Amino acid sequence: MSKVNDTQIAVARVYSQALLDLAVAQGRAEEVKDELRWLSAHVAENEEFANFVSSPRIDAADRAASLEKIFRGKLSDLLVDGLQVIHRKGRLGLLPAIAEGYRQLLRDQAGRIDVHVRTAVPIDDPLRDRIRATIAEYSGKKPDLHEEIDESLIGGIVMHVEDRKVDASVSNEIRKLRQLLDARSKREIQRSRRVLEQ
């Protein structure tokens, strides 16, 4: 999925919510999520398609006709109709943000929470279960773990849960120790200067 920022998601959220409301009413919420994820990945991987959805130089009528020709019968009618509305509003370039906003809204509606976990080595099932249980108790939601290996951490774990970061990595402890030693060295140097100046 292409990278989107919080501002883009906030602008796109009105379209994400409208699509989700329609998809839920038709019992197709997961299907539309998968279709949006595919479209978003296509924008990220295909420069020509990315230009097609975002370029102001493409005639609006030509783009609308192309959307019909390319996607009608391949994606759900609900999503193709939604793409046409988004296009008429001049927001088709926000397609990745709309996809991410939709995913977040669907996740929230299902009582789930994203947890990004970085470790120096892969975590085992018992630790994974403890993390899930702790996050579920803390948040009241069912966590979806997104695991990443980062050897620079040396050991320990870094977790991002919504807007909170928990850094219990060895590299963070070393960084804190280095800062502590630097501060202590500076104090010692200043104290030595004061003694010499007396």
Backbone torsions as a table, in degrees:
resi	resn	phi	psi	omega
1	MET	NA	139.5	179.6
2	SER	-72.7	153.1	-176.0
3	LYS	-71.6	135.0	175.8
4	VAL	-131.3	153.0	179.5
5	ASN	-105.7	171.4	-175.6
6	ASP	-62.6	-34.1	179.2
7	THR	-65.2	-45.1	178.4
8	GLN	-61.7	-42.1	179.8
9	ILE	-63.9	-39.7	179.6
10	ALA	-62.2	-42.9	178.7
11	VAL	-66.8	-40.2	-176.4
12	ALA	-76.2	-17.2	-170.8
13	ARG	-58.2	-34.5	180.0
14	VAL	-61.2	-38.9	177.9
15	TYR	-73.4	-39.6	177.4
16	SER	-59.8	-45.2	-178.2
17	GLN	-65.6	-42.3	179.4
18	ALA	-62.2	-44.5	178.2
19	LEU	-62.8	-42.8	-179.1
20	LEU	-64.1	-43.4	179.4
21	ASP	-58.5	-44.8	179.0
22	LEU	-67.0	-42.2	-178.3
23	ALA	-65.3	-41.4	178.3
24	VAL	-63.6	-43.4	-179.6
25	ALA	-60.3	-31.5	-179.9
26	GLN	-96.1	2.2	-179.2
27	GLY	68.6	31.6	-175.3
28	ARG	-126.6	26.3	-174.2
29	ALA	-60.1	-45.5	-179.0
30	GLU	-68.7	-39.6	178.9
31	GLU	-60.3	-46.5	-179.8
32	VAL	-66.1	-36.8	176.6
33	LYS	-59.3	-45.7	-179.6
34	ASP	-65.1	-39.6	178.5
35	GLU	-65.5	-42.2	178.0
36	LEU	-64.7	-40.2	178.1
37	ARG	-61.4	-43.1	179.0
38	TRP	-62.6	-46.2	179.2
39	LEU	-61.0	-43.9	-179.6
40	SER	-62.4	-42.3	178.0
41	ALA	-64.3	-37.2	179.1
42	HIS	-64.7	-39.6	176.1
43	VAL	-62.0	-43.2	-177.2
44	ALA	-68.3	-33.5	-172.7
45	GLU	-96.9	-15.9	-173.0
46	ASN	-125.8	104.1	-176.5
47	GLU	-61.9	-36.8	179.8
48	GLU	-64.1	-42.4	178.3
49	PHE	-68.5	-38.8	177.8
50	ALA	-59.9	-41.6	177.0
51	ASN	-66.6	-37.7	179.1
52	PHE	-59.2	-43.8	-176.4
53	VAL	-79.1	-21.5	-172.5
54	SER	-116.0	-15.1	-174.8
55	SER	-72.2	128.7	176.8
56	PRO	-75.5	-8.5	-178.2
57	ARG	-82.2	-11.8	179.6
58	ILE	-84.1	129.8	179.5
59	ASP	-59.8	134.0	-175.7
60	ALA	-59.2	-41.9	-179.1
61	ALA	-67.2	-39.0	178.7
62	ASP	-65.2	-41.3	179.4
63	ARG	-64.7	-43.4	179.3
64	ALA	-60.7	-42.9	178.9
65	ALA	-65.1	-40.1	179.3
66	SER	-65.0	-40.3	177.1
67	LEU	-57.8	-43.9	178.9
68	GLU	-62.1	-48.9	-175.5
69	LYS	-64.4	-41.8	-175.5
70	ILE	-74.9	-41.8	-166.6
71	PHE	-109.8	-21.7	-178.4
72	ARG	-64.8	124.9	-178.0
73	GLY	92.4	-15.9	177.7
74	LYS	-103.0	-33.5	174.4
75	LEU	-113.9	165.4	179.5
76	SER	-61.2	146.8	177.1
77	ASP	-58.1	-36.5	179.0
78	LEU	-56.2	-46.7	-177.8
79	LEU	-72.8	-40.4	179.3
80	VAL	-63.0	-42.6	176.1
81	ASP	-61.5	-41.1	177.8
82	GLY	-62.6	-41.7	178.0
83	LEU	-61.3	-37.6	179.0
84	GLN	-65.7	-41.1	177.7
85	VAL	-64.5	-46.2	-180.0
86	ILE	-60.4	-40.1	177.6
87	HIS	-63.1	-46.0	-179.8
88	ARG	-60.8	-30.3	179.1
89	LYS	-84.1	-1.8	178.2
90	GLY	74.9	25.5	-175.3
91	ARG	-117.5	16.7	-177.7
92	LEU	-63.7	-26.7	176.9
93	GLY	-65.0	-14.9	178.2
94	LEU	-89.6	13.5	-175.7
95	LEU	-51.5	-46.6	177.4
96	PRO	-61.7	-38.7	179.2
97	ALA	-69.0	-36.6	177.1
98	ILE	-64.2	-42.9	178.6
99	ALA	-61.7	-44.7	-179.6
100	GLU	-68.6	-40.5	177.3
101	GLY	-61.4	-41.3	178.0
102	TYR	-61.3	-46.8	-180.0
103	ARG	-59.8	-43.3	179.8
104	GLN	-65.0	-43.4	179.8
105	LEU	-63.6	-42.8	179.0
106	LEU	-64.4	-41.4	177.5
107	ARG	-61.2	-46.1	179.5
108	ASP	-62.3	-42.1	-179.5
109	GLN	-62.8	-32.4	-179.3
110	ALA	-87.4	1.8	179.3
111	GLY	71.0	36.0	-179.4
112	ARG	-112.2	161.8	-179.9
113	ILE	-141.2	138.1	177.2
114	ASP	-82.5	133.4	176.1
115	VAL	-128.5	115.5	178.7
116	HIS	-95.3	121.5	-174.3
117	VAL	-118.9	124.0	174.8
118	ARG	-115.6	132.2	177.7
119	THR	-139.5	160.3	178.9
120	ALA	-74.3	-28.6	179.0
121	VAL	-133.5	159.6	178.8
122	PRO	-58.5	143.0	178.7
123	ILE	-87.5	151.7	-179.7
124	ASP	-92.3	169.7	-176.3
125	ASP	-60.1	-42.7	178.9
126	PRO	-60.0	-40.8	178.2
127	LEU	-68.5	-41.0	177.8
128	ARG	-58.1	-43.7	179.2
129	ASP	-64.9	-39.2	178.5
130	ARG	-65.4	-40.8	178.6
131	ILE	-62.3	-47.7	-179.7
132	ARG	-59.7	-44.7	-178.5
133	ALA	-64.1	-42.4	-179.6
134	THR	-65.1	-46.1	-179.4
135	ILE	-65.7	-39.6	178.6
136	ALA	-62.5	-41.3	179.0
137	GLU	-67.1	-41.6	-178.4
138	TYR	-67.5	-42.8	-170.9
139	SER	-101.5	-20.8	-173.8
140	GLY	75.2	11.3	-179.4
141	LYS	-124.5	161.9	178.4
142	LYS	-85.8	119.8	-175.6
143	PRO	-79.7	140.0	169.7
144	ASP	-106.6	111.8	-177.5
145	LEU	-83.4	133.2	174.3
146	HIS	-118.1	104.4	-171.6
147	GLU	-95.8	142.5	178.9
148	GLU	-140.9	137.0	176.6
149	ILE	-93.1	128.8	180.0
150	ASP	-137.9	95.2	-175.0
151	GLU	-63.1	-19.9	179.9
152	SER	-66.8	-15.3	178.9
153	LEU	-72.4	-17.9	-178.5
154	ILE	70.2	-48.9	178.7
155	GLY	-170.6	177.2	179.5
156	GLY	82.4	-156.9	-172.3
157	ILE	-151.8	146.1	172.7
158	VAL	-125.5	127.4	179.6
159	MET	-124.3	140.6	171.8
160	HIS	-116.9	118.5	178.3
161	VAL	-121.7	105.9	-173.4
162	GLU	53.4	-120.3	-176.6
163	ASP	-96.3	12.3	179.7
164	ARG	-107.8	143.2	177.6
165	LYS	-122.5	131.3	175.4
166	VAL	-116.7	114.5	-177.4
167	ASP	-114.4	101.4	177.4
168	ALA	-116.6	39.7	-178.6
169	SER	-90.0	156.0	177.0
170	VAL	-64.7	-39.8	-179.7
171	SER	-62.3	-35.5	177.1
172	ASN	-67.5	-40.7	177.8
173	GLU	-64.2	-39.2	177.3
174	ILE	-65.1	-41.9	178.4
175	ARG	-60.8	-43.8	178.5
176	LYS	-63.9	-41.4	178.8
177	LEU	-63.6	-42.4	178.3
178	ARG	-61.2	-43.5	178.4
179	GLN	-63.0	-41.1	178.5
180	LEU	-62.8	-45.0	179.2
181	LEU	-66.3	-39.1	176.9
182	ASP	-61.7	-45.7	180.0
183	ALA	-62.8	-41.4	-179.7
184	ARG	-65.6	-41.3	178.6
185	SER	-61.8	-43.0	179.4
186	LYS	-62.2	-42.1	178.2
187	ARG	-62.8	-41.7	179.8
188	GLU	-64.3	-41.3	179.0
189	ILE	-63.7	-45.2	179.1
190	GLN	-62.5	-41.2	178.8
191	ARG	-64.4	-41.0	178.4
192	SER	-63.0	-39.9	178.3
193	ARG	-63.0	-43.2	179.7
194	ARG	-61.9	-40.3	179.5
195	VAL	-64.2	-43.3	-179.1
196	LEU	-66.9	-32.5	-178.7
197	GLU	-75.8	-14.4	-178.1
198	GLN	-79.0	NA	NA
